[in-house]
């Protein structure tokens, strides 16, 4: 099981996303660690609390991305000539 602590120096939403999705400073992404190990890699209450706070941010980003995707798909659909289906 990996030992990893979430970065305490993160100050922006972009940095939260980068650590979650890509990993920072050569470390694996939080997403990959979470997918493989679940909560077992979070060893103390500080890690659990920081993870929970960041997960709220990540979930909001995913939610906004989904809304944007749906909006784009619907706007493309409304511009198609009648009778065309994709």
C-alpha distances in whole Angstrom, upper triangle without the diagonal:
4,7,9,13,15,18,21,24,24,27,28,27,27,24,22,23,22,18,18,19,19,17,18,19,17,14,13,14,13,14,12,9,11,12,9,7,10,11,8,7,10,11,15,18,18,15,16,20,19,17,20,23,21,21,24,25,23,25,28,28,27,30,32,31,32,35,36,36,38,40,41,41,44,46,46,47,50,51,51,55,56,55,52,49,45
4,6,10,12,15,18,20,21,24,25,24,24,21,19,20,19,15,15,17,16,13,15,15,14,10,10,12,11,13,11,8,10,12,10,8,11,11,9,6,10,10,14,17,17,14,15,18,17,15,19,21,19,19,23,23,21,24,27,26,26,29,31,30,31,34,35,34,37,39,39,40,42,44,44,46,48,50,50,54,55,54,51,48,45
4,7,10,13,15,18,19,22,24,23,23,20,19,20,19,15,15,17,17,14,14,15,14,10,11,12,11,14,13,10,12,15,13,11,13,12,10,6,8,8,11,15,14,11,14,16,15,14,18,19,18,19,22,23,21,24,26,26,26,29,31,30,32,35,35,35,38,40,40,41,44,45,46,47,50,51,52,55,57,56,53,50,47
4,7,9,12,14,15,19,20,20,20,16,15,16,15,11,12,15,14,11,11,12,12,8,9,10,9,12,12,9,11,14,13,12,13,12,11,7,8,9,11,14,12,9,12,14,12,11,15,17,15,16,19,19,18,21,23,23,23,26,28,27,29,32,32,33,35,37,37,38,41,42,43,45,47,48,49,53,54,54,51,48,45
4,6,8,11,12,16,17,18,18,15,13,15,15,11,12,15,15,12,11,12,13,10,11,11,10,13,14,11,12,16,16,14,14,13,12,9,8,9,10,12,9,7,10,12,9,10,13,14,13,15,18,18,17,20,22,22,23,26,27,27,29,31,32,32,35,37,37,38,41,42,43,45,47,48,49,53,54,55,52,49,46
4,6,9,9,12,14,14,14,11,9,12,12,8,9,13,13,10,10,12,13,10,11,10,8,12,13,11,12,16,16,15,15,13,14,11,9,11,12,12,10,7,10,11,7,7,11,11,9,12,15,14,14,17,19,18,20,22,23,24,26,28,28,29,32,33,34,35,38,39,40,42,44,45,46,50,51,52,49,46,43
4,5,6,10,12,13,13,9,9,12,11,8,10,14,13,10,8,10,13,11,12,12,11,14,16,14,15,19,19,18,18,17,18,14,13,15,15,15,12,10,13,13,9,10,14,13,11,14,16,15,15,18,20,19,21,24,24,24,27,29,29,30,33,34,34,36,38,39,40,42,44,45,47,50,52,53,50,47,44
4,6,9,12,13,14,11,10,14,14,11,13,17,17,14,12,13,16,14,16,15,14,17,19,18,18,22,23,21,21,19,20,17,15,16,15,15,11,10,13,12,9,11,14,12,12,15,17,15,17,20,20,20,23,25,25,26,28,30,30,32,34,35,36,38,40,41,42,44,46,47,48,52,54,55,52,49,47
4,6,9,12,13,9,10,14,13,11,14,17,16,14,11,12,16,15,17,16,15,19,21,20,20,24,25,24,23,22,23,20,18,19,18,18,15,14,17,16,12,14,17,15,13,17,18,16,17,21,21,20,23,25,25,25,28,30,30,31,34,35,35,37,39,40,41,43,45,45,48,51,53,54,51,49,46
4,6,8,9,6,7,10,10,9,11,14,14,12,10,12,16,15,16,14,14,16,19,18,19,22,23,23,22,21,23,20,18,20,19,19,15,14,16,15,11,13,15,12,10,14,15,13,14,17,17,16,19,21,21,22,25,26,26,27,30,31,31,34,36,36,37,40,41,42,44,48,49,50,48,45,43
4,7,9,7,8,11,12,12,14,16,17,15,14,16,19,18,19,17,17,19,22,22,22,24,26,26,25,24,26,23,21,23,22,21,17,17,18,16,13,15,16,13,11,15,15,12,14,18,17,16,19,21,20,21,24,25,25,27,30,30,30,33,35,35,36,39,40,41,43,47,48,50,47,45,42
4,5,5,6,9,10,11,12,14,15,15,14,16,19,19,19,17,16,18,21,21,21,24,26,26,25,24,26,24,22,24,24,23,19,18,20,18,14,15,16,13,11,14,14,11,12,15,14,13,16,18,17,18,21,22,21,23,26,26,26,29,31,31,32,35,36,37,39,43,45,46,43,42,39
4,5,5,6,9,10,10,12,14,14,14,17,19,18,18,15,15,16,19,20,19,21,24,24,23,22,25,23,21,24,24,22,20,18,19,17,14,14,14,12,9,11,11,7,9,12,11,9,13,14,13,14,17,18,18,20,23,23,23,26,28,28,29,32,33,34,36,40,42,43,40,38,35
4,5,5,6,9,10,10,11,12,12,15,17,17,17,14,14,15,18,19,19,21,23,24,23,23,26,23,22,25,25,24,22,20,21,19,16,16,17,15,11,13,14,10,10,14,13,10,13,15,14,14,17,19,18,19,22,23,23,25,27,27,28,31,32,33,35,39,41,42,39,37,34
4,5,5,6,8,10,10,10,9,12,14,14,14,12,12,14,16,17,18,20,22,22,22,21,23,21,19,22,22,22,19,17,19,18,14,14,16,14,11,13,14,11,11,15,15,13,15,18,17,17,20,22,21,22,26,26,26,28,31,31,32,34,36,37,38,42,44,45,42,40,37
4,6,5,6,9,10,10,10,13,15,14,14,11,10,11,14,15,15,17,19,20,19,18,20,18,17,20,20,19,16,14,15,14,11,10,12,10,7,9,11,8,8,11,12,10,13,15,15,15,18,20,20,21,24,25,25,27,30,30,31,34,35,36,38,42,43,44,41,39,36
4,6,5,6,8,9,10,14,15,14,13,10,10,10,13,14,14,16,19,19,18,19,21,19,18,22,22,22,19,17,17,17,14,12,14,13,9,10,11,8,7,10,11,8,10,13,13,13,16,18,17,18,21,22,22,24,27,27,28,30,32,33,35,39,40,41,38,36,33
4,5,5,5,6,7,10,12,11,11,8,9,10,12,14,15,16,18,19,19,20,22,19,19,22,23,23,20,18,19,19,15,14,16,15,12,13,15,12,10,14,15,12,13,17,17,15,18,21,20,20,24,25,24,26,29,29,30,32,34,35,36,40,42,43,40,37,34
4,6,6,4,5,9,10,9,8,6,6,9,11,11,12,14,16,17,17,17,18,15,15,18,19,20,17,14,16,16,13,11,14,14,10,12,14,12,11,14,16,14,15,18,19,18,20,23,22,23,26,27,27,29,32,32,33,35,37,38,39,43,45,45,42,40,37
4,6,6,9,12,13,11,9,5,5,5,8,9,10,11,14,14,14,15,17,14,14,18,19,19,17,14,15,15,12,10,12,12,9,9,12,10,8,11,13,11,12,15,16,15,18,20,20,21,23,25,25,27,29,30,31,33,35,36,37,41,42,43,40,37,34
4,6,9,13,13,11,9,5,7,6,8,10,11,12,14,16,15,17,19,17,17,21,22,23,21,18,18,19,16,14,16,16,12,12,14,12,9,12,14,12,11,15,16,14,16,19,19,19,22,24,23,24,27,28,29,30,33,34,35,39,40,40,37,35,31
4,7,10,9,9,7,5,8,8,9,11,13,13,15,17,17,19,20,17,18,21,23,24,22,19,20,21,18,16,18,18,15,15,18,16,13,16,18,15,15,19,19,17,20,22,22,21,25,26,26,27,30,31,31,33,35,36,37,40,42,42,39,37,33
4,7,7,5,5,4,7,9,9,10,12,14,15,16,16,17,18,15,16,19,20,22,19,16,18,19,16,14,17,17,14,15,18,16,14,17,19,17,17,21,21,20,22,25,25,25,28,29,29,30,33,34,34,36,39,39,40,44,46,46,43,40,37
4,6,5,7,7,9,12,13,13,15,17,18,18,19,19,20,17,17,19,21,22,19,16,19,19,16,15,18,18,15,16,19,17,16,19,21,19,20,23,23,22,25,27,27,27,30,32,31,33,36,36,36,39,41,41,43,46,48,49,46,43,40
4,6,9,10,12,15,15,15,18,20,20,20,22,22,22,18,19,21,22,24,21,18,21,22,19,18,22,21,18,20,23,21,20,23,24,22,23,27,27,26,29,31,30,30,34,35,34,36,39,39,39,42,44,44,46,49,51,52,48,46,43
4,7,9,12,14,13,13,17,18,18,19,21,21,21,18,19,21,23,25,23,20,22,23,20,19,23,23,20,21,24,22,20,24,26,23,24,27,28,26,29,32,31,30,34,35,34,36,39,40,39,42,44,44,45,49,51,51,48,45,42
4,7,9,11,10,10,13,15,14,15,17,17,17,14,15,17,19,21,19,16,19,20,17,16,20,20,17,18,22,20,18,21,24,22,22,26,26,25,27,30,30,30,33,35,34,35,38,39,39,41,44,44,45,49,51,51,47,45,41
4,7,8,7,7,10,11,11,12,14,15,16,13,14,17,19,21,20,16,18,20,17,15,18,19,16,17,20,19,17,19,22,20,20,23,25,23,25,28,28,27,30,32,32,33,36,37,37,39,41,42,43,46,48,48,44,42,38
4,5,5,6,9,10,11,12,13,14,15,13,14,17,19,20,19,15,16,18,15,13,16,16,13,13,17,15,13,16,18,16,16,20,21,19,21,24,24,24,27,29,28,29,32,34,34,35,38,39,40,43,45,45,42,39,36
4,5,5,6,8,10,10,10,11,13,10,11,14,16,17,16,12,13,14,12,9,12,13,10,10,14,13,11,14,16,15,15,18,20,19,21,24,24,24,27,29,29,30,32,34,34,36,38,40,40,44,45,45,42,40,36
4,6,5,6,9,10,10,11,13,12,13,16,18,19,18,15,14,16,14,11,13,14,11,10,14,13,10,12,15,14,13,16,18,17,18,21,22,21,24,26,26,27,30,31,32,33,36,37,38,41,42,42,39,36,33
4,5,5,6,8,9,12,13,11,13,17,19,21,20,16,16,19,17,14,16,18,15,14,17,17,14,16,19,17,16,20,21,20,21,24,25,24,26,29,29,29,32,34,33,35,38,39,39,43,44,44,40,37,34
4,5,5,6,7,9,10,8,10,13,16,18,17,13,14,17,15,12,15,17,14,14,17,18,15,17,20,19,18,21,24,22,23,27,27,27,29,32,32,32,35,37,37,38,41,42,43,46,47,47,44,41,37
4,5,5,5,7,9,8,9,13,15,16,16,13,12,15,14,10,12,15,13,11,15,16,13,14,18,17,16,19,22,21,21,25,26,25,27,30,30,31,33,35,35,36,39,41,41,45,46,45,43,39,36
4,6,6,9,11,11,13,16,19,20,20,16,15,18,17,14,15,18,16,13,17,18,15,15,19,18,16,19,22,21,21,24,25,24,26,29,29,29,32,34,34,35,38,39,40,43,44,43,40,37,34
4,6,9,10,10,12,15,18,20,21,17,17,20,19,16,17,20,18,16,20,21,18,19,22,22,20,23,26,24,24,28,29,28,30,33,33,33,35,37,37,38,41,43,43,46,47,46,43,40,37
4,6,6,6,9,12,15,17,18,14,14,17,17,14,16,19,17,16,19,21,18,19,23,23,21,24,27,26,26,29,31,30,32,35,35,35,37,40,40,41,43,45,45,49,50,49,46,43,40
4,6,7,9,11,14,15,16,13,12,15,15,12,13,16,15,13,16,18,16,16,20,21,19,22,24,24,24,27,29,28,30,33,33,33,36,38,38,39,42,43,44,47,48,47,45,41,38
4,6,6,8,10,11,13,10,8,12,12,10,11,14,14,12,16,18,16,17,20,21,20,22,25,25,26,28,30,30,31,34,35,35,37,40,40,41,44,45,46,50,50,50,47,44,41
4,5,7,10,12,14,11,10,14,15,12,14,17,17,16,19,21,20,20,24,24,24,26,29,29,29,32,33,33,35,37,38,39,41,43,44,44,47,49,49,53,53,53,50,47,44
4,6,9,12,12,9,10,13,13,11,14,16,15,15,19,20,18,20,23,23,23,26,28,28,29,31,33,33,34,37,38,38,40,42,43,44,47,48,49,53,53,53,50,47,44
4,6,8,9,5,6,10,10,8,11,13,13,13,16,18,17,19,22,22,22,25,27,27,28,31,32,32,34,36,37,38,40,42,43,44,46,48,49,53,54,53,51,48,45
4,7,8,7,8,11,12,11,13,16,16,17,20,21,21,22,25,26,26,28,30,31,32,34,36,36,38,40,41,42,44,46,47,48,50,52,53,57,57,57,55,51,48
4,5,5,6,9,10,11,13,15,16,16,19,21,21,22,25,26,27,28,31,31,32,35,36,37,39,41,42,43,45,46,48,49,51,53,54,57,58,58,56,53,50
4,5,5,6,9,10,10,12,14,15,17,19,20,21,23,24,25,27,29,30,31,33,35,36,37,39,41,42,43,45,46,48,49,51,53,56,57,57,55,52,49
4,5,5,6,8,10,11,12,14,16,17,18,20,22,23,24,26,28,29,30,32,33,35,36,38,39,41,42,44,45,47,48,50,52,55,56,57,54,51,49
4,5,5,6,8,10,11,12,14,16,16,18,20,21,22,24,26,26,28,30,31,32,34,36,37,38,40,42,43,44,46,48,49,53,54,54,52,49,46
4,6,5,6,9,10,10,13,15,15,16,18,20,21,22,24,25,26,28,30,31,32,34,36,37,38,40,42,43,45,46,48,52,52,52,50,47,44
4,5,5,6,9,10,11,13,14,15,17,19,20,21,23,25,26,27,29,30,32,33,35,36,38,39,41,42,44,46,47,51,52,52,50,47,45
4,5,5,6,9,10,11,12,14,16,17,18,20,22,23,24,26,27,29,31,32,33,35,36,38,39,41,42,44,46,50,51,51,49,46,43
4,5,5,6,9,10,10,12,14,15,16,18,20,21,22,24,25,26,28,30,31,32,34,36,37,38,40,42,43,47,48,48,46,43,40
4,5,5,6,9,10,10,13,14,15,16,19,20,21,23,24,26,27,29,30,31,33,35,36,37,39,41,43,46,47,47,45,42,40
4,5,5,7,9,10,11,13,15,16,17,19,20,22,23,25,26,28,29,31,32,34,35,37,38,40,42,45,46,47,45,42,40
4,5,5,6,9,10,11,12,14,15,17,18,20,21,23,24,26,27,29,30,32,33,35,36,38,40,43,44,45,43,40,37
4,5,5,6,8,10,10,12,14,15,16,18,20,21,22,24,25,27,28,30,31,33,34,36,38,41,42,43,40,38,35
4,6,5,6,9,10,10,12,14,15,16,18,20,21,22,24,26,27,29,30,32,33,35,37,40,41,42,40,37,35
4,5,5,6,9,10,11,12,14,15,17,18,20,21,23,24,26,27,29,30,32,33,35,39,40,41,39,36,34
4,5,5,6,9,10,11,12,14,15,16,18,20,21,23,24,26,27,29,30,32,34,37,38,39,36,34,31
4,5,5,6,9,10,11,12,14,15,16,18,20,21,22,24,26,27,29,31,32,36,36,37,35,32,30
4,5,5,6,9,10,11,12,14,15,16,18,20,21,22,24,26,27,29,31,34,35,36,34,32,29
4,5,5,6,9,10,10,12,14,15,16,18,20,21,23,24,26,27,29,33,34,35,33,30,28
4,5,5,6,9,10,10,12,14,15,16,18,20,21,22,24,26,27,31,32,33,30,28,25
4,5,5,6,9,10,11,12,14,15,17,18,20,21,23,25,26,30,31,31,29,27,25
4,5,5,6,9,10,10,12,14,15,16,18,20,21,23,25,28,30,31,29,26,24
4,5,5,6,9,10,11,12,14,15,17,18,20,21,23,27,28,29,27,24,22
4,5,5,6,9,10,11,12,14,15,16,18,20,22,25,26,27,24,22,20
4,5,5,6,9,10,11,12,14,15,16,19,20,24,25,26,24,22,20
4,5,5,6,9,10,10,12,14,15,17,19,23,24,25,23,21,19
4,5,5,6,9,10,11,12,14,16,17,21,22,23,20,18,16
4,5,5,6,8,10,10,12,14,16,19,20,21,19,17,15
4,6,5,6,9,10,11,13,15,18,19,21,19,17,16
4,5,5,6,9,10,11,13,17,18,20,17,16,14
4,6,5,6,9,10,11,15,16,17,14,13,11
4,5,5,6,9,10,14,14,16,14,13,12
4,5,5,7,9,13,14,16,14,14,14
4,5,5,7,10,13,14,12,11,11
4,5,6,9,10,11,9,9,9
4,6,8,9,12,11,11,12
4,7,9,12,10,12,12
4,6,8,7,8,10
4,6,6,9,11
4,6,8,12
4,6,10
4,7
4
